[in-house]
């Protein structure tokens, strides 16, 4: 009778069972045959491990792992249907938004009736009054050149006196703060490449810039951000809760990393060629932070901060993978537990309440019981280590996740005890998301200076967004010779 295997573990059990049978009868075979058959069992187990590893790899997507959505396979069938089967766009009951008429329009154009009435009288003699109105919202691009002239004159004593050009008016010709603000905004916020941006400036504003001018303006803006750089480094150390993360980038053909340290009010992104502790020391923020640190379990982060919260977004996706691939009951239960606990915290926050310590302890106990039941459910996997060799072999991914959650249950459930601790590390991930857009557009940064320029501008932009400030006005203020008023709004007491 042909055996049908449903899981890789069933295959392993069958191979080991056959090996035990072979061991009882191998004395009947010659040594060369015994060695050949024995090696065949090792080959089978090796291939099963590799097949499972490849199957797990291709089964991972953005819903059950940390893979970005861009790596997901293309969906077949109706691309206009999502998981819910509903059409894309606004759903029934959605309020939506549209243009609203203003009380004081810039221009009013009247349209009087023309021709004659049916009685034969001309309509030009009518006494008219407004009856209806419709408004058209338009943009008018007006270029202007401002000339500064210094005046001079002679005193009665014969000494000549001359006026002075204001700050910021240096050369005989230059671009004003609005032009430099637009270039910096489109480049650093809208991520338009320099070549296309130079073309856009020529088409829209009749200012045909060169790529070099675009880069010079961005570099000037980076220099203007030095005050912001020093202020945010001091301010972010005072935060009670900080989110940290890092993401790989390419710089001049070499690998590098963008590191983010942020909170709900501030964002600080920096570039470093390394990922680990050397980067932390050189950047000089994380090793001084004394608050609660939220991260994705990267072991380095446990060396810093006073307390730690683990990103439950990562854990729920990992659990989703275990559910899909192995159908373990404990994984379904613990995933549901985490999501329900998050809903409970949201409800308490909405009602301005808190969770009693006794309730938190009961929830922690339930969390631990589910994981211990999971250990029993995976009892056959305990002690099995794949690919033994000089290095310690890999454990089964389900067992590895269960053990990790048992070890870090205090960090995983910290959001129950302290409502200032977020359920996920999405704050940091959002701040780094646009770096991936930049990489898709340009492929890499040409130099470390370009990466640092991007990181500092994105820090400024993300911080402005968190304060609800206008991004273009904030960038334009960088080039205001009278000072950057946006910094006062960000760092006000």
Rosetta blueprint (number, residue, H / E / L):
1 X L
2 X L
3 X L
4 X L
5 X L
6 X L
7 X L
8 X H
9 X H
10 X H
11 X H
12 X H
13 X H
14 X H
15 X H
16 X H
17 X H
18 X H
19 X H
20 X H
21 X H
22 X H
23 X H
24 X H
25 X H
26 X H
27 X H
28 X H
29 X L
30 X L
31 X H
32 X H
33 X H
34 X H
35 X H
36 X H
37 X H
38 X H
39 X H
40 X H
41 X H
42 X H
43 X H
44 X H
45 X H
46 X H
47 X H
48 X H
49 X H
50 X H
51 X H
52 X H
53 X H
54 X H
55 X H
56 X H
57 X H
58 X H
59 X H
60 X L
61 X L
62 X L
63 X L
64 X L
65 X L
66 X L
67 X L
68 X L
69 X H
70 X H
71 X H
72 X L
73 X L
74 X L
75 X L
76 X L
77 X L
78 X L
79 X L
80 X L
81 X E
82 X L
83 X L
84 X L
85 X L
86 X L
87 X E
88 X L
89 X L
90 X L
91 X L
92 X L
93 X L
94 X L
95 X L
96 X L
97 X L
98 X L
99 X L
100 X L
101 X L
102 X L
103 X L
104 X L
105 X L
106 X L
107 X L
108 X L
109 X L
110 X L
111 X L
112 X L
113 X L
114 X L
115 X L
116 X E
117 X L
118 X L
119 X L
120 X L
121 X L
122 X E
123 X H
124 X H
125 X H
126 X L
127 X L
128 X L
129 X L
130 X L
131 X L
132 X L
133 X L
134 X L
135 X L
136 X L
137 X L
138 X L
139 X L
140 X L
141 X L
142 X L
143 X L
144 X L
145 X L
146 X L
147 X L
148 X L
149 X L
150 X L
151 X L
152 X E
153 X E
154 X E
155 X L
156 X L
157 X L
158 X L
159 X L
160 X E
161 X E
162 X E
163 X L
164 X L
165 X L
166 X L
167 X L
168 X L
169 X L
170 X L
171 X L
172 X L
173 X L
174 X L
175 X L
176 X L
177 X H
178 X H
179 X H
180 X H
181 X H
182 X H
183 X H
184 X H
185 X H
186 X H
187 X H
188 X H
189 X H
190 X L
191 X L
192 X L
193 X L
194 X H
195 X H
196 X H
197 X H
198 X H
199 X H
200 X H
201 X H
202 X H
203 X H
204 X H
205 X H
206 X L
207 X L
208 X L
209 X L
210 X L
211 X H
212 X H
213 X H
214 X H
215 X H
216 X H
217 X H
218 X H
219 X H
220 X H
221 X H
222 X H
223 X H
224 X H
225 X L
226 X H
227 X H
228 X H
229 X H
230 X H
231 X H
232 X H
233 X H
234 X H
235 X H
236 X H
237 X L
238 X L
239 X L
240 X L
241 X E
242 X E
243 X E
244 X E
245 X E
246 X E
247 X E
248 X E
249 X E
250 X E
251 X E
252 X L
253 X L
254 X E
255 X E
256 X E
257 X E
258 X E
259 X E
260 X E
261 X E
262 X E
263 X L
264 X L
265 X L
266 X L
267 X E
268 X E
269 X E
270 X E
271 X E
272 X E
273 X L
274 X L
275 X L
276 X L
277 X H
278 X H
279 X H
280 X H
281 X H
282 X H
283 X H
284 X L
285 X L
286 X H
287 X H
288 X H
289 X L
290 X L
291 X L
292 X E
293 X E
294 X E
295 X E
296 X L
297 X L
298 X L
299 X H
300 X H
301 X H
302 X H
303 X H
304 X L
305 X L
306 X L
307 X E
308 X E
309 X E
310 X E
311 X L
312 X H
313 X H
314 X H
315 X H
316 X H
317 X H
318 X H
319 X H
320 X H
321 X H
322 X H
323 X H
324 X H
325 X H
326 X H
327 X L
328 X L
329 X H
330 X H
331 X H
332 X H
333 X H
334 X H
335 X H
336 X H
337 X H
338 X H
339 X H
340 X H
341 X H
342 X H
343 X H
344 X H
345 X H
346 X H
347 X H
348 X H
349 X H
350 X H
351 X L
352 X L
353 X L
354 X L
355 X L
356 X L
357 X H
358 X H
359 X H
360 X H
361 X H
362 X H
363 X H
364 X H
365 X H
366 X H
367 X H
368 X H
369 X H
370 X H
371 X H
372 X H
373 X H
374 X H
375 X H
376 X H
377 X H
378 X L
379 X H
380 X H
381 X H
382 X L
383 X L
384 X L
385 X L
386 X E
387 X L
388 X L
389 X L
390 X L
391 X L
392 X L
393 X L
394 X E
395 X L
396 X L
397 X H
398 X H
399 X H
400 X H
401 X H
402 X H
403 X H
404 X H
405 X H
406 X H
407 X H
408 X L
409 X H
410 X H
411 X H
412 X H
413 X L
414 X H
415 X H
416 X H
417 X H
418 X L
419 X L
420 X L
421 X L
422 X L
423 X L
424 X L
425 X L
426 X H
427 X H
428 X H
429 X H
430 X H
431 X H
432 X H
433 X H
434 X H
435 X H
436 X H
437 X H
438 X H
439 X H
440 X H
441 X H
442 X H
443 X L
444 X L
445 X E
446 X L
447 X L
448 X H
449 X H
450 X H
451 X H
452 X H
453 X H
454 X H
455 X H
456 X H
457 X H
458 X H
459 X H
460 X H
461 X H
462 X H
463 X H
464 X H
465 X H
466 X H
467 X L
468 X L
469 X L
470 X L
471 X H
472 X H
473 X H
474 X H
475 X H
476 X H
477 X H
478 X L
479 X L
480 X L
481 X L
482 X L
483 X L
484 X L
485 X H
486 X H
487 X H
488 X H
489 X H
490 X H
491 X L
492 X L
493 X L
